[in-house]
Amino acid sequence: MSGNNLNTAATVMCPHGGQASAQPAQSRVVAVGSPAATVADLYTVTGCPFTVGTKPQPCVTVRWTGPSARIRVNGSPALLQSSRALCHSAEQAPQGPPSVTVVQQRVVGS
């Protein structure tokens, strides 16, 4: 798997249109002015409108399950545009994969 490395300024959205934002676990390594994203970062989702029947089940977190196999940032695997992930509700129910739509274009890895 290869692709552009994510940084914390990347646009990541849940499958229902909620915006995911990263709280970086490290700030030492930057890619195009923002901290490089790693599997250790906490991604929280806001604005997800998803409901099941009458019960709201919005996405609240993103868990990355397929980071880079070769690139590490301060010991933690880096995230790529092609990395696999799942969004989860507050009850930890999987809600589907997020979409990564805007990434920096200068740093590429595998």
N, C-alpha and C positions, 0 to 999 in steps of 0.2 A: 504494500500500500504506500503510495506516495502522494504528495500534494503540498500546497502552501501551508506553512506553519501558522497556527492560530496565535494571535495575541489577544489581550483582553479587550481590545477595541473591535474585535470581529462581531458581526451581526449574527446572532444565534437566536432562532425562534422555535417555539414548541410547535407541534403539528396543528394546533388550533389557533395560532396567531399570537400567542403570548411572547413577550420579549425576555430572553435570558440574558442576565448580566453576570460577569465573573468577578469574584473577589479573589484576587491573586494570592497564591500561597508564597510567592516570591516576587521581588521587584528588582532584583539585581541584574537579570538578563532581559534585555529589551529587544523587540523586533519592530522596526519602523516606529520608534517612539513610545510604544506601550509594552508592558511586561509580557514576555512570552508565556503562552498558556500551557499548563501542564495538567495531568490527571489529578493532581492534588488541589487544584483550584476548586472553589465552591461556586457552582452556577445556580443562581436562583431565578425563578420565572415569575414575572408579574404580568397581569392583564390577560391571563388565559380564561376564556369564557366557557370552557367545556363543562357540560352537565350530563349526568346519567339519569334519565327520567326527571324527577323533580329535585334530585340531590346534586348540588355542585360538586364536581370532582376536578377542579382545575389543576393543571401542572404547577408544581412548586419548585422542583429541582431537576437538574440534568445530571445523569451519571454516565461518565465516559467509560466504555468497556473495551475499546480498541484503539489505544494510543499508539504512537510511533514505537516500532520495535527497536529502532537504532538510535534515536536522538533522546538525550536526557538533558534536563535543565535543572541544575542543582540537585541531581540524583533522582529526579522524578521524570517519568516518560512525558515527552512533549505531545501536544495535540496537533493534529493535521486537519485540513479541511475534509479529508476522507475518513477521519476517525469515526468509529461507531459509538453510538450513545443511545440512551433511552431517557425520556422524560418520565417523572413519577409524580403522583398526587401526594397529598399529605399523609394518606393511608398507605403509601408506598406501592400503590397499584401502577403498573407500567401503562403509560399513555401513548407511546409511540416514539419514533425517532425525531430528534430536532432537525431543523434545516439550517445549514451554515451558508448564508447568502453573500456576505461581504467579508473578505479577508484581505490582509496585506498581500502585496504581489511580489515582494523582493526576496523573501526567505522561503526556500523550498527544501523539503526533506522527505525521508522515507522511513 
